[in-house]
Amino acid sequence: MINIYNKIKKVLYDEVKEMLPIEIDMEEFYKEVIVERSREKKYGDLATNTAFVFSKRINKSPIDLAHQLSERLYFPGGEITEIVPSHPGFINFKLSNKFINSELIKILELKSRYGTNYTGKGKKINLEFVSSNPTGPLHVGHGRWAAFGDCLSNIFEANGYEVIKEYYINDAGTQVELLGKSVLARCREILNIPSEFPEGGYPGKYVYDIAETLIEKKGKDYFSYQADKIIKDICIQSTEIMMGRIKETLEMMGVKFDIWFNESELYKTGLFNQVIDSLEKKNFIYFKDDAKWFVSSKYGDDKDRVVIRKTGEPTYFGADIAYLKNKLNRGYDKNIYIWGSDHHGDVMRLKAVAKVLEKEPAKVEVIIGQFVNLISKGKPVRMSRRRGKFFTLRELLKELDKDVIRYFFVMKSLDTPLDFDLDLAKEKSMENPVYYIQYVHARIESILKKAKEKDIEIPSFDKINLDFISQPDEIALSKELIFYPFIIKKACQNRATHIITNYLENLAKIFHLFYTNCRVIVEDNSVTNSRMSLILATKQVIKNALKILGVSAPESM
């Protein structure tokens, strides 16, 4: 399907170049000219802005140029049956039934590979997301990053890229030390050993859980030793226990990482000192007020940033510099970070570092996402641990099905806050978008089962006959199906999972109309064959798209 866009652009380029008395650069043409789905379906299936792009350059109105171009365009392959100019200057293209049917056949031929392309072939992407500090359990906001990152990884892979999913573990610094001190205090509290809880420590119930695990592992006597003799070990053990639970929670969501990278490795290998020293020698880092600063204000930041504190301890930003250097050394074509909106101020300085280290800031891309608001009975749910209230992602996963959670987390644009409606998520009705889409797949399975029971032949690939698709609802469904490859490419270009969910919801709506108005199994075997082929194609596209979202395609509901 994507090839038709390229073919239309090629025909447009050839005609514009021949027709207009101006010099036209091919690369510039392909960048400025857009071919997309028509907003006004009455005019056609695809539309282009070509007349708008060139009308000013030849002092002609867009609609006049659109009329002139429309009369000259020709598609010898028969893919286009009508070319219609429309106000204020669009050129619309109507796809032929022959072309639509050939695309439907591709769905049934390619099956799980339908919708994939090779745009990113030979390119390697590092995708880092979630990366929550191992000082507490994942909250629902982390669930959004997890679902989005995992889905985006699938989208990249569908577009031919090789993707490495990475989780960065902040297992060094004051926060990890504070976790260890909090756990030690709780261990001693449980064992009735006098102790003081550290100022600013972590008070959550999960700290007691870690403490109980450690007591069972180490034995009671271990915690009678002086704190300075055991605190380092407790920090390491507490971090490992917390990370184990974070991994379990992510696996409950169906999210797995290829690499778990420890911040501590940056110091053990000496990379942190090497990078800071190198930048200091090149005057990108300077010494002031007993601390070391990076010159981020030269690259659009509001001020310079500390990389090593007065205490000699690296800042988060300092660690980020060394971590980026590690990634750049690994040779990825693109390093993508998915961060929450609280990290918005870090974007410019990270890109500045990329420019300084690699002189290719384009190798770094940061996607900023907004947070999640849990809604119940139309009101926000306070993020507390009170009975009946949700706080952690694990609690949400115990309350709701993984499919629902994943879908709800990716169904809105990441740059807008997400209102997660708990009541809607629990519904087993057509109001729930996940149920609405999955029901299409289950309903098709039910039709196929019914056909088998009646000894009605389900057409194999060599017996498909789509010539009897003629009703408006059949044609509407056919057209929607064949736009799926474009949706996958567009979702990749825009880094937007909601493009797929919007498509699926619209496809489900069109299918339900088709099912209402067009019986699949009828007396005319030829019509039955065509409609059976159409629902098989629908089933395949639904399954392919849901797989990218990490959502199951059930056979019954």
MOURHU-V877825 format. One record per backbone hydrogen bond with DSSP energy under -1.0 kcal/mol. NH is the residue of the N-H (numbers start at 1). CO is the residue of the C=O. E is the energy in kcal/mol with one decimal. If there is no record, write none. Layout:
nh: <NH & NH>
co: <CO & CO>
e: <E & E>
This chain:
nh: <4 & 6 & 7 & 8 & 9 & 10 & 11 & 12 & 13 & 14 & 15 & 16 & 17 & 18 & 19 & 20 & 22 & 29 & 30 & 31 & 32 & 33 & 36 & 38 & 43 & 45 & 46 & 47 & 48 & 49 & 52 & 53 & 54 & 55 & 60 & 65 & 66 & 67 & 68 & 69 & 70 & 71 & 72 & 73 & 78 & 81 & 84 & 86 & 89 & 90 & 91 & 92 & 93 & 94 & 96 & 100 & 101 & 102 & 103 & 104 & 105 & 106 & 107 & 108 & 109 & 110 & 111 & 113 & 114 & 116 & 117 & 120 & 121 & 123 & 125 & 126 & 127 & 128 & 129 & 131 & 143 & 144 & 145 & 146 & 147 & 148 & 149 & 150 & 151 & 152 & 153 & 154 & 155 & 156 & 157 & 158 & 159 & 160 & 161 & 162 & 164 & 166 & 167 & 169 & 171 & 177 & 178 & 179 & 180 & 181 & 182 & 183 & 184 & 185 & 186 & 187 & 188 & 189 & 190 & 191 & 192 & 193 & 201 & 207 & 209 & 210 & 211 & 212 & 213 & 214 & 215 & 216 & 217 & 218 & 219 & 223 & 224 & 225 & 229 & 231 & 234 & 235 & 236 & 237 & 238 & 239 & 240 & 241 & 242 & 243 & 244 & 245 & 246 & 247 & 248 & 249 & 250 & 251 & 252 & 254 & 255 & 258 & 259 & 261 & 263 & 265 & 266 & 268 & 269 & 272 & 274 & 275 & 276 & 277 & 278 & 279 & 280 & 281 & 282 & 283 & 284 & 286 & 288 & 291 & 292 & 293 & 294 & 295 & 296 & 298 & 299 & 301 & 305 & 307 & 308 & 309 & 312 & 315 & 319 & 320 & 321 & 322 & 323 & 324 & 325 & 326 & 327 & 328 & 329 & 331 & 333 & 334 & 335 & 336 & 337 & 338 & 339 & 341 & 343 & 344 & 346 & 347 & 350 & 351 & 352 & 353 & 354 & 355 & 356 & 357 & 358 & 363 & 364 & 365 & 367 & 369 & 370 & 373 & 375 & 376 & 379 & 381 & 384 & 389 & 393 & 396 & 397 & 398 & 399 & 400 & 405 & 406 & 407 & 408 & 409 & 410 & 416 & 418 & 420 & 422 & 425 & 426 & 432 & 436 & 437 & 438 & 439 & 440 & 441 & 442 & 443 & 444 & 445 & 446 & 447 & 448 & 449 & 450 & 451 & 452 & 453 & 454 & 455 & 456 & 463 & 464 & 469 & 475 & 476 & 477 & 478 & 479 & 480 & 481 & 482 & 484 & 487 & 488 & 489 & 490 & 491 & 492 & 493 & 494 & 496 & 500 & 501 & 502 & 503 & 504 & 505 & 506 & 507 & 508 & 509 & 510 & 511 & 512 & 513 & 514 & 515 & 516 & 517 & 518 & 528 & 529 & 530 & 531 & 532 & 533 & 534 & 535 & 536 & 537 & 538 & 539 & 540 & 541 & 542 & 543 & 544 & 545 & 546 & 547 & 548 & 549 & 551>
co: <1 & 2 & 3 & 4 & 5 & 6 & 7 & 8 & 9 & 10 & 11 & 12 & 13 & 14 & 15 & 16 & 20 & 25 & 26 & 27 & 28 & 29 & 47 & 45 & 40 & 93 & 93 & 36 & 91 & 34 & 49 & 49 & 50 & 51 & 55 & 61 & 62 & 63 & 64 & 65 & 66 & 67 & 69 & 69 & 75 & 94 & 92 & 90 & 86 & 86 & 48 & 84 & 46 & 82 & 79 & 96 & 97 & 98 & 99 & 100 & 101 & 102 & 103 & 104 & 105 & 106 & 107 & 110 & 111 & 113 & 158 & 159 & 118 & 120 & 162 & 334 & 164 & 336 & 166 & 129 & 139 & 140 & 141 & 142 & 143 & 144 & 145 & 146 & 147 & 148 & 149 & 150 & 151 & 152 & 153 & 154 & 155 & 157 & 156 & 123 & 125 & 127 & 259 & 261 & 169 & 173 & 174 & 175 & 176 & 177 & 178 & 179 & 180 & 181 & 182 & 183 & 184 & 185 & 186 & 187 & 189 & 188 & 198 & 204 & 205 & 206 & 207 & 208 & 209 & 210 & 211 & 212 & 213 & 214 & 215 & 220 & 221 & 222 & 226 & 227 & 230 & 231 & 232 & 233 & 234 & 235 & 236 & 237 & 238 & 239 & 240 & 241 & 242 & 243 & 244 & 245 & 246 & 247 & 248 & 251 & 250 & 165 & 165 & 167 & 169 & 262 & 263 & 264 & 265 & 266 & 270 & 271 & 272 & 273 & 274 & 275 & 276 & 277 & 278 & 280 & 279 & 293 & 291 & 288 & 308 & 286 & 305 & 284 & 294 & 295 & 296 & 296 & 294 & 292 & 292 & 313 & 309 & 307 & 315 & 316 & 317 & 318 & 319 & 320 & 321 & 322 & 323 & 324 & 325 & 328 & 124 & 124 & 363 & 126 & 365 & 128 & 367 & 369 & 340 & 341 & 343 & 344 & 346 & 347 & 348 & 349 & 350 & 351 & 352 & 353 & 354 & 360 & 361 & 335 & 337 & 339 & 414 & 418 & 420 & 379 & 376 & 374 & 382 & 386 & 138 & 392 & 393 & 394 & 395 & 396 & 401 & 402 & 403 & 404 & 405 & 406 & 413 & 371 & 373 & 375 & 421 & 422 & 429 & 432 & 433 & 434 & 435 & 437 & 437 & 438 & 439 & 440 & 441 & 442 & 443 & 444 & 445 & 446 & 447 & 448 & 449 & 450 & 452 & 451 & 460 & 461 & 466 & 471 & 472 & 473 & 474 & 475 & 476 & 477 & 478 & 481 & 483 & 484 & 485 & 486 & 487 & 488 & 489 & 490 & 491 & 497 & 497 & 498 & 499 & 500 & 501 & 502 & 503 & 504 & 505 & 506 & 507 & 508 & 509 & 510 & 511 & 512 & 513 & 514 & 524 & 525 & 526 & 527 & 528 & 529 & 530 & 531 & 532 & 533 & 534 & 535 & 536 & 537 & 538 & 539 & 540 & 541 & 542 & 543 & 544 & 545 & 546>
e: <-1.1 & -1.4 & -2.6 & -2.4 & -2.3 & -2.2 & -2.4 & -2.6 & -2.7 & -2.4 & -2.1 & -2.9 & -2.6 & -1.6 & -2.7 & -2.5 & -1.2 & -2.5 & -2.6 & -1.3 & -2.2 & -2.9 & -2.5 & -1.7 & -1.8 & -2.7 & -2.1 & -3.2 & -1.8 & -1.3 & -1.1 & -1.7 & -1.7 & -1.7 & -2.4 & -2.2 & -2.5 & -2.0 & -2.2 & -2.8 & -2.3 & -1.5 & -1.1 & -1.7 & -1.8 & -2.7 & -2.3 & -2.5 & -1.3 & -1.8 & -1.5 & -2.6 & -3.1 & -2.6 & -2.7 & -2.4 & -2.9 & -1.8 & -1.8 & -2.1 & -2.2 & -1.3 & -1.6 & -1.6 & -1.8 & -3.5 & -2.0 & -2.2 & -1.9 & -1.9 & -2.4 & -3.3 & -1.6 & -2.4 & -3.1 & -2.7 & -3.0 & -3.0 & -1.5 & -1.8 & -1.2 & -1.3 & -1.6 & -2.6 & -2.6 & -2.6 & -2.9 & -2.3 & -2.3 & -3.0 & -2.1 & -1.7 & -2.1 & -2.6 & -2.3 & -2.1 & -1.0 & -1.7 & -2.2 & -2.5 & -2.8 & -2.6 & -2.4 & -3.5 & -1.9 & -1.7 & -2.5 & -2.0 & -2.2 & -2.2 & -2.2 & -2.6 & -2.5 & -2.2 & -1.9 & -2.6 & -2.3 & -2.0 & -2.6 & -1.8 & -1.3 & -3.4 & -2.0 & -1.5 & -1.7 & -2.2 & -2.3 & -2.7 & -1.9 & -2.4 & -2.6 & -2.0 & -1.7 & -3.5 & -2.3 & -1.2 & -2.0 & -1.1 & -1.4 & -2.4 & -2.4 & -2.5 & -2.0 & -2.9 & -2.9 & -2.1 & -2.3 & -2.4 & -2.6 & -2.8 & -2.1 & -1.6 & -2.1 & -2.7 & -1.9 & -2.3 & -2.4 & -2.3 & -1.7 & -1.2 & -2.8 & -1.8 & -2.1 & -2.7 & -2.9 & -1.4 & -1.9 & -2.4 & -2.2 & -2.5 & -2.0 & -2.7 & -2.4 & -2.6 & -2.2 & -2.4 & -2.2 & -2.2 & -1.2 & -1.5 & -2.8 & -2.2 & -2.8 & -1.8 & -2.3 & -3.0 & -3.4 & -2.3 & -2.1 & -1.4 & -1.6 & -1.8 & -1.6 & -3.2 & -1.4 & -2.7 & -1.9 & -2.1 & -2.2 & -2.3 & -1.9 & -1.5 & -2.6 & -2.5 & -2.0 & -2.1 & -2.1 & -2.9 & -2.2 & -1.3 & -2.1 & -1.3 & -3.6 & -3.2 & -2.8 & -2.1 & -2.5 & -1.3 & -2.2 & -1.6 & -1.9 & -1.2 & -1.9 & -2.3 & -1.9 & -1.9 & -2.1 & -2.0 & -2.2 & -3.2 & -2.6 & -2.2 & -1.9 & -2.5 & -3.3 & -2.8 & -2.8 & -3.6 & -3.1 & -3.0 & -1.8 & -3.1 & -2.3 & -2.4 & -3.1 & -1.5 & -2.4 & -1.6 & -1.1 & -2.2 & -2.1 & -2.8 & -2.3 & -2.8 & -2.0 & -1.1 & -1.7 & -2.3 & -2.9 & -2.8 & -2.3 & -1.3 & -1.5 & -2.7 & -1.8 & -2.9 & -2.4 & -1.0 & -1.1 & -2.3 & -2.8 & -2.3 & -2.1 & -2.0 & -2.1 & -2.5 & -2.2 & -2.2 & -2.3 & -2.1 & -2.1 & -1.4 & -1.5 & -3.1 & -2.0 & -1.1 & -1.4 & -2.5 & -2.5 & -1.8 & -2.4 & -2.6 & -2.0 & -2.1 & -1.7 & -1.6 & -1.8 & -2.1 & -2.0 & -2.7 & -2.7 & -1.4 & -2.4 & -2.3 & -2.2 & -1.2 & -1.5 & -2.7 & -1.6 & -2.7 & -2.3 & -2.0 & -2.8 & -2.6 & -1.8 & -2.3 & -2.5 & -2.5 & -1.6 & -2.3 & -3.1 & -1.8 & -2.1 & -2.5 & -2.4 & -2.5 & -2.1 & -2.7 & -2.7 & -2.4 & -1.9 & -2.2 & -1.9 & -1.9 & -2.0 & -2.7 & -1.9 & -2.2 & -2.6 & -2.3 & -2.6 & -2.6 & -2.6 & -2.0 & -1.5 & -1.5 & -3.1>
